[in-house]
Structure formats: structure tokens, C-alpha cells
Amino acid sequence: MSTTPIIDVQEVTKLYGTQKALDGVSFAVEEPGVVGLLGPNGAGKSTLMKILCGYLSPSAGRASVCGFDTCTQAMAVRRRVGYLPEHNPLYEDMYVREYLTFTGELYGLDRLKPRVEAVLEQVGFGGESHKRIGALSKGYRQRVGLAQALLPDPDVLILDEPTTGLDPNQIEEIRVLLRQMGQRKTLILSTHIMQEAQAVCGRIILLNKGHRVADAPTHQLLQGQGGACLQVEFAAPLDAMHREALENLPFVARVAGEGTVYRLHLKPEAEAAPAADPRAALFQWAVSGGLTIVTLRQDADSLEDVFHSLTQNTPSGL
């Protein structure tokens, strides 16, 4: 028996004049979890998030959230979606609890006082909740925005750069919170921090120039786009001749880095030669060239590597 997807996007195109922000994007989210919506500036991420919130209508195609059409049933969609935009608009002359109470009244929420206290605790607000919003640090203003998004206990959370302005400890706290919420809610997380997406998101949707260029579970995307890498540090910077020789090693697909530290992206085993362990082959090459390797470790491609390989030469835009 088929079930209605939590989020369903079918051939969505959005035009701003003659500029296509989105071009025939399709995907469905059928179960709770954290989905990373990634892409360079101008890829169409913010436009897509606003369509999912019911704030923008697509020029073509359709989108639905919890079975409600984002265009014809926008109010029903908004009652089920919590949204934290990148530039978080707040009433800075209001106190934190006053603002959240005001927001809850707009939602028409019952038992508002305990709900406000619950979300303040959920986002780890601590002793800052007695202050005016204008007196808060940028990190705590982000927490106010996240608390506002969580206030109606929505089925879907759409978060645009939610850890902007937070210190490393706060970032880790928010990441833990997002992973916990992803066990029972659907989160769409847009971020430019690839380590954050890799740590939190179970699935990645990657946009490039308005097109969906990747959509897969995070671990499958990493395995499918790349593979093993070697992180190598030499005792002295490589000259141009040695750098070129390193790039031409038969088991190397491409080289990133400069100076003394390099990341070697390895070819698939079927293409690589010799068949021996590439670490041993690299060491032998270094010795024959009079080079000294200080450190050498094997690693897998990171999400940042995948991002670069799928979105390179992308201009900024919308």
C-alpha cells in the first residue's frame, strides 16, 4: 500500500524574469530524517525552500508537503512547516519569552507558556532568555529563530544555515539536537559547511545551476563519487617537476594541495596500476625521487570533495 510522501517535488521550475532559478527539479522524501540541501551560491536552494514553505509559487511543476499542495493549499502547508531563514528576521525590541509568546499566539497554540519553556530548553538557551533580543549575541539570536521554528511542533523543519554565528561548542549542541529531531521529524538542512552536512545528514540532495545533480544517502554518495584517498605530507615543498610526476602516477586520479601537504584521489582499482597497495607504490616513488614522506594516511573522499567534483565552474547568481 503506497503512502503519501512527506515532501513531494515534481518537475519544479522557477523563473525570475528570464533567469531560471530551478529547472525541472524532482525528488520525494518519504520518511523522517535529516536531508541536506546543498549547492553553490545561485544553485536554487533558497528558492526551493521558499516554495516548500508556501511562500513562493513554482513557475511550472508542483510541490506538496504532508499531502498539501504548496501553491493551492499554502496555509495548510505553513501550519506543518517550521522555517528558519538564513537572515533571521526578529523583533529586536522584544524580550525572548515575549517574542516567542507573541509568535505562539499567531499560531493559535494552546498551553503556550509550557511550550515556550520547552523549546527554550530544547535549543539550550540557558540564562540568556530574560534579555531583549537586540542585546543577544548572533549565536543566541539564531537560537531564538530555531526556537520559533520549533514552537508549533511542526512535522517538517526547513533550516537555512542554522549554525551561523555559533561557537564550536554551540554548533555541536545544535548538531546533536538536529540528529535527535531527525528521528521523528523531517528536516531539510541547507548549509555551506560540508563537515556539518556529512555529520548530520542521512541523505544529500545536491543542486547545481538549478538542476538536481545528485540525490543519495550520504554514505552511498561518498562511495559512488570517489573512493580512497591518500593524505601525504613531504618534508619539503614539491617543485613543479615533482608535482607533475605525482599527478601522473598511474593510480592517482587527481591531486589537491600545495607546499608540503597533498591529498591524492585514487583511481578505482580496475583502472589503477600497479595492483599493489598504492601507499607502498607512493613510498617507492618518493624514495626514487629523493623525497622524504613525513606522514601518510589513507582516507575516503569527503563530502567537500564530492561537492567540488559535481559543482565546479559554477557561477554565483540567484
C-alpha positions as MATLAB code, in Angstrom:
seq = 'MSTTPIIDVQEVTKLYGTQKALDGVSFAVEEPGVVGLLGPNGAGKSTLMKILCGYLSPSAGRASVCGFDTCTQAMAVRRRVGYLPEHNPLYEDMYVREYLTFTGELYGLDRLKPRVEAVLEQVGFGGESHKRIGALSKGYRQRVGLAQALLPDPDVLILDEPTTGLDPNQIEEIRVLLRQMGQRKTLILSTHIMQEAQAVCGRIILLNKGHRVADAPTHQLLQGQGGACLQVEFAAPLDAMHREALENLPFVARVAGEGTVYRLHLKPEAEAAPAADPRAALFQWAVSGGLTIVTLRQDADSLEDVFHSLTQNTPSGL';
ca = [
       0.000    0.000    0.000;
       1.518    3.298   -1.108;
       1.781    6.219    1.296;
       1.847    9.931    0.575;
       5.419   11.321    0.653;
       6.146   13.834    3.387;
       7.695   16.073    0.706;
       6.991   15.578   -2.976;
       8.606   17.794   -5.635;
       7.702   17.087   -9.258;
       9.395   18.864  -12.191;
       9.549   22.197  -10.359;
      10.798   25.142  -12.389;
      11.039   28.706  -11.115;
      11.697   31.723  -13.300;
      12.716   35.212  -12.213;
      12.171   37.057  -15.465;
      14.315   35.149  -17.946;
      16.548   33.655  -15.244;
      15.854   30.029  -14.253;
      16.480   29.539  -10.552;
      15.150   25.955  -10.726;
      14.881   23.813  -13.829;
      12.722   20.686  -13.619;
      13.751   19.585  -10.108;
      12.120   16.393   -8.769;
      12.546   14.372   -5.578;
      10.486   12.854   -2.764;
      11.103   12.446    0.966;
       9.092    9.552    2.360;
      10.307    9.151    5.941;
      11.680   11.240    8.827;
      15.346   12.137    8.789;
      17.772   14.948    8.038;
      18.120   15.737    4.334;
      20.951   18.030    3.284;
      20.075   20.505    0.529;
      23.459   21.575   -0.798;
      24.825   23.571   -3.693;
      26.929   26.618   -4.536;
      25.564   30.158   -4.428;
      22.987   30.538   -7.169;
      22.087   26.830   -7.262;
      18.430   27.472   -6.331;
      18.427   26.235   -2.722;
      16.719   29.252   -1.142;
      14.133   29.374   -3.913;
      13.292   25.703   -3.405;
      12.994   26.119    0.367;
      10.622   29.075   -0.053;
       8.478   27.016   -2.447;
       8.318   24.190    0.115;
       7.217   26.704    2.760;
       4.425   28.000    0.527;
       5.994   31.473    0.266;
       6.723   31.192   -3.479;
       4.796   29.509   -6.271;
       6.658   27.482   -8.903;
       6.512   28.675  -12.499;
       5.912   25.064  -13.554;
       5.594   21.718  -11.835;
       4.172   21.097   -8.372;
       5.291   20.529   -4.798;
       3.470   19.184   -1.757;
       4.223   18.883    1.953;
       2.361   16.320    4.081;
      -0.029   15.836    1.172;
      -0.898   19.539    0.817;
      -0.092   21.457   -2.359;
       2.305   24.316   -1.598;
       0.559   26.593   -4.087;
      -3.179   25.905   -3.695;
      -3.041   24.880   -0.006;
      -0.277   27.159    1.210;
      -1.818   27.886    4.633;
      -2.166   24.175    5.410;
       1.484   23.735    4.433;
       2.634   26.603    6.662;
       0.853   25.056    9.675;
       3.025   21.946    9.225;
       6.364   23.586    8.440;
       8.856   25.362   10.679;
      11.223   27.644    8.761;
      14.481   29.267    9.826;
      15.761   31.545    7.037;
      19.436   32.366    6.660;
      18.886   36.026    7.544;
      16.740   35.524   10.603;
      14.257   38.440   10.988;
      13.468   39.178   14.645;
      11.791   41.957   16.641;
      14.873   43.178   18.473;
      12.987   45.386   20.942;
      11.061   42.412   22.358;
      12.209   40.100   25.135;
      12.870   36.473   24.225;
       9.862   34.965   26.009;
       7.671   37.880   24.935;
       8.600   37.293   21.292;
       8.029   33.534   21.427;
       4.694   34.056   23.204;
       3.685   36.565   20.524;
       4.680   34.073   17.813;
       2.759   31.274   19.531;
      -0.359   33.434   19.695;
      -0.102   33.988   15.943;
      -0.007   30.206   15.532;
      -3.034   29.907   17.843;
      -1.214   27.476   20.164;
      -2.756   26.172   23.390;
      -0.834   25.849   26.689;
       1.611   28.387   25.326;
       3.724   29.095   28.434;
       4.949   25.493   28.960;
       5.547   25.176   25.212;
       7.761   28.289   25.200;
       9.764   26.936   28.138;
      10.113   23.560   26.425;
      11.590   24.984   23.197;
      13.923   27.296   25.122;
      15.287   24.261   26.925;
      15.380   22.273   23.692;
      17.642   24.798   21.959;
      19.844   25.219   25.054;
      19.065   28.860   25.722;
      20.383   28.887   29.292;
      20.369   32.123   31.263;
      20.022   34.491   28.289;
      16.248   34.141   27.935;
      15.497   37.178   30.158;
      17.166   39.587   27.713;
      15.887   41.702   24.874;
      16.600   40.085   21.521;
      18.620   43.123   20.446;
      21.025   42.547   23.342;
      21.773   38.949   22.369;
      24.830   37.694   20.528;
      24.403   36.481   16.958;
      24.546   32.886   18.135;
      21.728   33.363   20.610;
      19.649   35.184   18.001;
      20.000   32.049   15.888;
      18.664   30.071   18.830;
      15.652   32.373   19.058;
      14.961   31.713   15.381;
      15.315   27.968   15.875;
      13.017   28.103   18.913;
      10.443   29.984   16.825;
      10.642   27.348   14.089;
      10.155   24.571   16.671;
       7.356   26.308   18.589;
       4.345   24.798   16.732;
       5.973   21.323   16.837;
       5.924   21.085   13.012;
       6.147   17.872   11.002;
       8.773   19.419    8.704;
      11.636   21.760    9.615;
      13.377   23.763    6.896;
      16.609   25.273    8.172;
      18.834   27.593    6.142;
      22.335   27.820    7.677;
      21.097   27.150   11.252;
      24.559   27.226   12.894;
      25.594   30.625   11.530;
      27.307   32.646   14.251;
      27.573   29.830   16.786;
      30.800   28.915   18.525;
      32.185   25.341   18.155;
      30.525   24.100   21.352;
      27.163   25.577   20.351;
      27.497   24.116   16.847;
      27.971   20.621   18.277;
      24.967   21.103   20.585;
      22.779   22.131   17.630;
      24.051   19.177   15.568;
      23.068   16.781   18.357;
      19.647   18.456   18.506;
      19.162   18.136   14.739;
      20.080   14.439   14.794;
      17.614   13.856   17.635;
      14.807   15.715   15.859;
      15.550   13.806   12.649;
      14.472   10.589   14.380;
      10.840   11.739   14.385;
      10.642   14.733   12.049;
      11.691   15.569    8.514;
      14.430   18.200    8.353;
      15.658   19.976    5.245;
      19.051   21.423    6.126;
      20.868   23.870    3.867;
      24.462   24.626    4.793;
      27.755   25.574    3.182;
      29.657   23.666    5.878;
      30.279   20.279    4.286;
      31.540   18.729    7.527;
      28.234   19.675    9.138;
      26.194   18.080    6.354;
      28.333   14.939    6.430;
      27.978   14.668   10.209;
      24.219   15.290   10.417;
      22.510   14.383    7.129;
      21.468   10.869    6.218;
      20.701   11.942    2.653;
      22.113   14.612    0.362;
      20.319   16.440   -2.453;
      22.814   18.499   -4.434;
      21.703   21.327   -6.725;
      23.833   22.955   -9.391;
      22.622   25.784  -11.644;
      19.010   24.957  -10.862;
      19.344   21.240  -11.607;
      19.428   18.287   -9.223;
      22.832   16.719   -9.873;
      22.925   14.212   -7.004;
      20.429   12.607   -4.644;
      21.501    9.683   -2.472;
      22.135    8.521    1.083;
      25.261   10.284    2.288;
      27.390    7.139    2.577;
      26.405    5.986   -0.910;
      27.183    9.393   -2.389;
      30.663    9.304   -0.870;
      31.308    5.779   -2.095;
      29.862    6.380   -5.553;
      31.606    9.632   -6.381;
      35.059    8.902   -5.183;
      36.773    6.307   -3.125;
      40.039    6.084   -1.318;
      42.389    8.991   -0.869;
      45.925    9.295    0.408;
      46.865   12.218    2.622;
      50.611   12.723    2.313;
      52.999   15.232    3.858;
      56.512   15.658    2.467;
      59.479   17.007    4.413;
      59.910   19.849    1.909;
      57.620   21.552   -0.634;
      57.429   19.855   -4.035;
      58.795   21.669   -7.056;
      56.821   21.808  -10.292;
      58.539   18.742  -11.740;
      57.763   16.531   -8.749;
      54.202   17.873   -8.549;
      53.643   16.905  -12.190;
      55.176   13.476  -11.603;
      52.887   12.975   -8.597;
      49.831   13.789  -10.727;
      50.961   11.294  -13.375;
      51.325    8.305  -11.077;
      49.208    5.506  -12.595;
      46.987    5.048   -9.518;
      46.280    8.775   -8.999;
      43.097   10.348  -10.401;
      43.791   13.902   -9.230;
      45.864   15.826   -6.714;
      44.796   18.612   -4.356;
      47.073   20.674   -2.136;
      50.295   22.629   -2.298;
      53.556   23.117   -0.440;
      54.250   20.013    1.632;
      50.720   18.560    2.118;
      48.744   16.854   -0.653;
      45.549   14.841   -0.966;
      45.723   12.160   -3.655;
      42.386   10.947   -5.028;
      42.909    7.381   -6.188;
      41.552    5.759   -9.318;
      39.163    2.800   -8.957;
      41.051   -0.478   -8.589;
      40.054   -1.615  -12.085;
      41.819    1.424  -13.607;
      44.779    1.683  -11.270;
      48.210    0.144  -11.807;
      50.208   -1.332  -10.260;
      47.759   -3.550   -8.350;
      49.883   -3.344   -5.172;
      48.990   -1.159   -2.216;
      49.234    2.447   -3.501;
      50.846    3.512   -0.222;
      53.812    1.230   -0.915;
      53.977    2.417   -4.527;
      53.913    6.051   -3.406;
      56.686    5.435   -0.877;
      58.850    3.752   -3.518;
      58.246    6.659   -5.913;
      59.248    9.166   -3.218;
      62.444    7.281   -2.347;
      63.456    7.001   -6.014;
      62.979   10.754   -6.391;
      64.917   11.663   -3.273;
      61.798   12.819   -1.421;
      61.034   12.221    2.248;
      57.474   11.402    3.361;
      56.749   12.667    6.888;
      53.180   11.358    7.243;
      50.961    9.157    5.085;
      47.429    8.012    5.800;
      44.601    6.512    3.783;
      41.184    8.118    3.832;
      37.920    8.239    1.897;
      36.624   11.114   -0.185;
      34.895   13.744    1.930;
      31.605   15.420    1.094;
      33.613   18.527    0.251;
      35.475   16.534   -2.424;
      32.174   15.305   -3.883;
      30.745   18.835   -3.800;
      33.712   20.217   -5.741;
      33.622   17.434   -8.329;
      29.903   17.914   -9.068;
      29.632   21.716   -8.900;
      32.927   23.064  -10.198;
      32.870   26.061  -12.540;
      29.525   27.206  -11.131;
      28.952   30.988  -11.235;
      27.239   32.756   -8.375;
      23.792   34.141   -9.035;
      20.327   33.959   -7.573;
];
